[in-house]
Amino acid sequence: MGMCFSCLGGAGDDVVPTPDPETRRRQLAEAAEKRQKETTYRGVKNPEAVERKKKKQEEMNKQEMTTSPSGGGGGLKVGPFI
């Protein structure tokens, strides 16, 4: 019978202490961020290229908004009527 419990003799030494709440919160936040990032880029072979393309598109939209004439009617010219 002593053989059944021989492996449990040092079980208390292998227990990992629970981290403090702040460390635990940080670990959970990092894990959640990692899961969200993985979900966002699921099926994308090159996520960095997607990010670059997205930023470039945002910059182009921002530049377009700043260069368009305010109140210009959408840039359409109306010719003289004869």
C-alpha angles and dihedrals in degrees: 000000000000090000094066094061100036093093092053094057096096098031093115092059094059096055113117112222116241111254120241117271095257093053091045091051091050092049092050091049091050091048092049091049091050092050091048092050092049091050092048093054098038108143094010113122097198112027093175091060090050091052092049091049091048093050091047090051091049091050091050091050091048092049091047091053093051096046098045115098113254111241092000095135096250097303096287117139121217114211126216116277115230 
